Amino acid sequence: MSEDYLWDGSGEVDSEIAHLEAVLGELRWKPRGRRLWRWWGVAAAAVLLLAAGISFFPRRGPVTSWELSLAGGKESVVRGGEVIETGSSMKATMKSEAVGEVNIDPNSRLRVVEARAGLQKFALDQGTIHAFIWARPATFVVDTPSAKTVDLGCQYTLRVDKDGSGFLSVETGWVAFEAEGVESFIPADAVCSTRQGRGPNTPYFRDAPKALSGALAEFDQSKSSTALRAVLAAARARDAFTLWHLLQRTKGEQRLEIYERFAGLVNLPASATQDGILHGDPNAMDAAWNALQLGDMAWWRTWQRKW
């Protein structure tokens, strides 16, 4: 009898068994004997994976530049279409020399949507990831049930709750949060939440006064003029960043109130006219953003794509 394993299929099972071996360590089957022994080995490996809190899904897509390590174990290749789902006590790490590193917390489900040169697209259905990306801006994209996260060269933490809501916290660089035409630009030290069906809320800096962050959460929910005035009263010069986003989310008297407070906190250039901002003129809004000295908006426009 041949020393080869007795499997005459397409090779996909061989690939899956190799992946199981990488996770479990030195898991081996004797080369001689019936196919039944081999299938018992696969079944036993799957049981051990489930006991460890790892869900396993067949991987048939193309090999990507990413490698996956479960609980600090041996690295294995990641394929397009793969689903990485950690249990209650299991962490995982994905690394790509060309893109970056992503740490995955327990109770998370991350899907590889597309991974090719120029675009690394994932979907976080639930749980938390910590991403450190060094690829060129707008290469690494993570979909969530409530918003799309576009990396602009940064380090950030992204959480998705069971109800589809999310929370983004940026440590370094920049991240764009987008859904249904609503955009939030989040720099280092800023945070932003999202709600399923409604997209990104208004971002704010982590050190913002509690009076501001509390009233902002109420305004995002109710659009109350009372809550808005509380936000404006608590805003510091640094919080003009938040007011700029509010200008895009309001109209009429509310937008005028925000503009007046914004203009009192920021030295606006001539191109950022009151009329232009109140009418949502893109050039005036970009000029008002640039006055925040957080980076030139033209830079984002350069990388902006239709995802």
C-alpha positions as CSV (number, residue, x, y, z in Angstrom):
1,M,0.0,0.0,0.0
2,S,1.2,3.5,-0.8
3,E,2.7,5.6,2.0
4,D,0.4,8.5,0.8
5,Y,-2.8,9.2,2.6
6,L,-5.8,7.5,1.1
7,W,-7.6,10.7,-0.2
8,D,-8.1,11.3,-3.9
9,G,-10.1,14.5,-3.8
10,S,-9.3,18.0,-4.8
11,G,-6.9,18.7,-2.0
12,E,-9.2,21.1,0.0
13,V,-9.4,18.6,2.9
14,D,-5.7,18.3,2.9
15,S,-5.5,22.1,3.3
16,E,-8.0,22.1,6.2
17,I,-6.2,19.4,8.0
18,A,-2.9,21.3,7.6
19,H,-4.7,24.3,9.2
20,L,-5.9,22.1,12.1
21,E,-2.4,20.8,12.7
22,A,-1.1,24.3,12.9
23,V,-3.6,25.2,15.6
24,L,-3.4,22.0,17.6
25,G,0.4,21.5,17.4
26,E,1.7,18.1,16.4
27,L,-1.6,16.4,15.4
28,R,-0.8,13.4,13.2
29,W,-2.5,10.5,11.5
30,K,-0.7,7.3,10.6
31,P,-0.2,7.0,6.9
32,R,-1.5,3.4,6.6
33,G,-4.9,2.2,7.2
34,R,-8.4,3.1,6.1
35,R,-9.8,6.5,5.3
36,L,-12.0,6.1,8.4
37,W,-9.0,6.7,10.6
38,R,-8.3,10.0,8.9
39,W,-11.8,11.2,9.2
40,W,-11.8,10.3,12.9
41,G,-8.7,12.5,13.2
42,V,-10.5,15.4,11.5
43,A,-13.5,15.0,13.8
44,A,-11.3,14.8,16.9
45,A,-9.5,18.0,15.9
46,A,-12.7,19.8,15.3
47,V,-14.0,18.8,18.8
48,L,-10.8,20.1,20.4
49,L,-11.1,23.4,18.5
50,L,-14.7,23.8,19.7
51,A,-13.7,23.0,23.3
52,A,-11.0,25.7,23.1
53,G,-13.6,28.2,22.0
54,I,-12.6,28.5,18.4
55,S,-15.1,28.2,15.5
56,F,-13.7,26.7,12.4
57,F,-14.9,27.4,8.9
58,P,-13.6,25.9,5.6
59,R,-11.2,28.1,3.8
60,R,-11.4,27.9,0.0
61,G,-10.5,31.5,-1.0
62,P,-7.1,32.7,-2.3
63,V,-4.2,33.0,0.1
64,T,-3.7,36.5,1.5
65,S,-0.7,38.3,2.9
66,W,-2.1,37.8,6.4
67,E,-1.1,35.2,8.9
68,L,-3.2,34.2,11.9
69,S,-2.1,33.1,15.3
70,L,-4.6,31.8,17.8
71,A,-3.7,32.3,21.5
72,G,0.0,32.9,20.6
73,G,0.2,29.6,18.8
74,K,1.7,28.6,15.4
75,E,0.9,31.0,12.6
76,S,-1.2,29.8,9.6
77,V,-2.2,31.5,6.4
78,V,-5.4,33.5,6.1
79,R,-7.6,33.1,3.0
80,G,-10.2,35.3,1.3
81,G,-13.6,34.5,2.7
82,E,-12.3,33.1,5.9
83,V,-14.2,33.7,9.2
84,I,-12.3,34.1,12.4
85,E,-14.5,33.7,15.4
86,T,-13.0,33.6,18.9
87,G,-14.6,32.1,22.0
88,S,-15.0,33.5,25.5
89,S,-11.4,33.0,26.5
90,M,-9.6,33.0,23.2
91,K,-7.6,35.8,21.5
92,A,-6.1,35.9,18.0
93,T,-3.6,38.0,16.1
94,M,-3.4,38.6,12.4
95,K,-0.2,40.1,10.8
96,S,0.7,41.2,7.4
97,E,4.1,42.7,6.7
98,A,2.6,44.8,3.9
99,V,-0.5,46.0,5.8
100,G,-0.3,45.9,9.6
101,E,-1.3,44.0,12.7
102,V,-4.8,43.3,14.0
103,N,-5.4,41.8,17.5
104,I,-8.8,40.2,18.0
105,D,-10.4,40.0,21.5
106,P,-12.5,37.1,22.8
107,N,-16.1,36.8,21.7
108,S,-15.4,38.4,18.3
109,R,-16.3,37.5,14.7
110,L,-14.2,38.9,11.9
111,R,-14.7,38.1,8.2
112,V,-12.2,38.5,5.4
113,V,-14.2,40.1,2.7
114,E,-11.5,40.9,0.2
115,A,-7.7,41.0,0.5
116,R,-5.7,42.2,-2.5
117,A,-3.1,44.8,-3.4
118,G,-4.6,48.2,-2.7
119,L,-7.6,47.0,-0.7
120,Q,-7.9,44.9,2.5
121,K,-11.5,44.7,3.4
122,F,-12.9,43.0,6.5
123,A,-16.2,42.9,8.3
124,L,-16.5,43.0,12.1
125,D,-19.8,41.4,13.0
126,Q,-19.3,41.4,16.7
127,G,-16.6,41.9,19.3
128,T,-13.4,44.1,19.4
129,I,-10.3,44.5,17.3
130,H,-7.2,46.6,17.9
131,A,-5.7,47.6,14.5
132,F,-2.2,49.0,13.9
133,I,-2.0,49.8,10.2
134,W,1.1,51.0,8.3
135,A,-0.2,50.4,4.7
136,R,-1.0,53.5,2.6
137,P,-4.1,55.4,3.6
138,A,-7.6,54.0,2.6
139,T,-6.1,50.5,2.1
140,F,-7.6,48.9,5.3
141,V,-11.4,49.0,5.5
142,V,-13.6,47.4,8.1
143,D,-17.3,47.2,7.7
144,T,-19.6,47.0,10.7
145,P,-23.4,46.7,10.9
146,S,-23.7,50.4,11.4
147,A,-20.7,52.1,9.7
148,K,-17.7,51.6,7.5
149,T,-14.2,52.3,9.0
150,V,-11.6,53.6,6.6
151,D,-8.0,53.7,8.0
152,L,-5.9,56.7,7.1
153,G,-2.6,55.3,8.6
154,C,-3.3,54.9,12.3
155,Q,-3.8,52.8,15.4
156,Y,-7.3,52.3,16.7
157,T,-9.8,50.1,18.6
158,L,-13.1,49.2,17.1
159,R,-15.9,47.5,19.1
160,V,-19.2,46.2,17.8
161,D,-22.0,45.2,20.2
162,K,-24.6,42.5,19.7
163,D,-27.2,45.0,18.7
164,G,-25.0,46.3,15.8
165,S,-24.0,49.5,17.5
166,G,-20.3,50.3,17.6
167,F,-17.6,52.4,19.2
168,L,-14.3,53.7,17.7
169,S,-11.4,55.0,19.6
170,V,-8.3,56.4,17.7
171,E,-4.9,56.3,19.3
172,T,-2.7,57.6,16.5
173,G,-3.3,58.9,13.0
174,W,-6.8,59.2,11.4
175,V,-9.9,57.1,10.8
176,A,-12.9,58.0,8.7
177,F,-16.3,56.6,9.8
178,E,-18.9,56.6,7.1
179,A,-22.5,55.3,6.5
180,E,-25.1,56.4,4.0
181,G,-23.3,59.6,3.1
182,V,-22.7,60.6,6.8
183,E,-19.0,61.0,7.5
184,S,-17.1,61.4,10.7
185,F,-13.4,62.2,10.7
186,I,-11.7,61.0,13.9
187,P,-8.1,62.0,14.7
188,A,-5.9,60.7,17.5
189,D,-7.4,61.0,21.0
190,A,-11.0,61.2,19.6
191,V,-13.8,58.8,19.8
192,C,-17.1,58.1,17.9
193,S,-20.1,55.8,18.4
194,T,-22.4,54.4,15.8
195,R,-26.0,53.1,15.8
196,Q,-27.4,50.5,13.4
197,G,-29.6,52.1,10.8
198,R,-28.4,55.7,11.7
199,G,-24.7,55.6,11.2
200,P,-22.0,57.6,13.0
201,N,-22.8,59.9,15.9
202,T,-20.9,63.1,16.4
203,P,-17.2,62.5,17.4
204,Y,-15.5,64.2,20.3
205,F,-12.1,64.2,22.0
206,R,-11.7,61.8,24.9
207,D,-10.8,64.7,27.2
208,A,-13.9,66.7,26.3
209,P,-15.9,68.1,29.3
210,K,-18.5,65.6,30.6
211,A,-21.1,68.3,30.2
212,L,-20.3,68.3,26.5
213,S,-20.1,64.5,25.9
214,G,-23.3,63.9,27.9
215,A,-25.3,66.6,26.1
216,L,-23.9,65.5,22.8
217,A,-25.2,61.9,23.3
218,E,-28.6,63.4,24.1
219,F,-28.5,65.6,21.0
220,D,-27.5,62.8,18.7
221,Q,-30.5,60.9,20.0
222,S,-33.2,63.6,20.2
223,K,-31.9,66.6,18.2
224,S,-33.1,68.7,21.2
225,S,-32.2,72.4,21.0
226,T,-31.7,72.4,24.8
227,A,-29.1,69.6,24.5
228,L,-27.4,71.5,21.6
229,R,-27.1,74.7,23.7
230,A,-25.5,72.7,26.5
231,V,-23.0,71.3,24.0
232,L,-22.2,74.8,22.7
233,A,-21.9,76.2,26.3
234,A,-19.4,73.5,27.3
235,A,-17.3,73.6,24.1
236,R,-13.6,74.6,24.4
237,A,-11.5,75.8,21.4
238,R,-10.4,72.2,20.9
239,D,-14.0,71.1,20.7
240,A,-14.6,73.2,17.6
241,F,-13.7,69.8,16.0
242,T,-17.1,68.5,17.3
243,L,-18.9,71.6,16.3
244,W,-17.7,71.3,12.7
245,H,-19.4,67.9,12.5
246,L,-22.5,69.3,14.0
247,L,-22.7,71.9,11.3
248,Q,-23.1,69.0,8.8
249,R,-25.8,67.3,10.9
250,T,-28.1,70.4,11.4
251,K,-30.0,73.1,9.5
252,G,-31.9,76.3,10.1
253,E,-31.6,77.9,13.5
254,Q,-29.6,75.1,15.0
255,R,-26.9,75.4,12.3
256,L,-26.8,79.2,12.8
257,E,-26.3,78.8,16.6
258,I,-23.5,76.3,16.0
259,Y,-21.8,78.6,13.4
260,E,-21.8,81.5,15.7
261,R,-20.1,79.5,18.5
262,F,-17.8,77.9,16.0
263,A,-16.7,81.3,14.5
264,G,-16.0,82.5,18.1
265,L,-13.6,79.6,18.7
266,V,-11.8,79.4,15.4
267,N,-10.0,81.9,13.2
268,L,-11.9,81.3,10.0
269,P,-10.4,82.2,6.6
270,A,-12.2,84.5,4.2
271,S,-13.3,81.4,2.1
272,A,-15.2,80.0,5.0
273,T,-18.0,82.5,4.8
274,Q,-21.1,82.4,7.0
275,D,-23.3,82.1,4.0
276,G,-21.3,79.3,2.5
277,I,-21.2,77.3,5.7
278,L,-24.9,77.8,6.5
279,H,-25.7,76.6,3.0
280,G,-23.4,73.6,3.3
281,D,-21.1,74.7,0.5
282,P,-18.3,72.0,0.3
283,N,-15.5,74.5,-0.3
284,A,-16.5,76.6,2.7
285,M,-16.8,73.5,4.9
286,D,-13.4,72.3,3.8
287,A,-11.9,75.7,4.5
288,A,-13.5,75.7,8.0
289,W,-12.1,72.2,8.6
290,N,-8.6,73.3,7.6
291,A,-8.9,76.2,10.1
292,L,-9.0,73.6,12.9
293,Q,-5.3,72.7,12.0
294,L,-6.0,69.0,12.2
295,G,-4.9,68.3,8.7
296,D,-5.9,69.4,5.2
297,M,-9.2,68.1,4.0
298,A,-7.9,67.8,0.5
299,W,-5.7,65.0,1.8
300,W,-8.9,63.0,2.6
301,R,-10.5,63.9,-0.7
302,T,-7.4,62.4,-2.4
303,W,-8.0,59.0,-0.8
304,Q,-11.8,59.0,-0.8
305,R,-13.4,56.2,-2.7
306,K,-16.8,54.8,-3.3
307,W,-16.7,51.7,-1.1
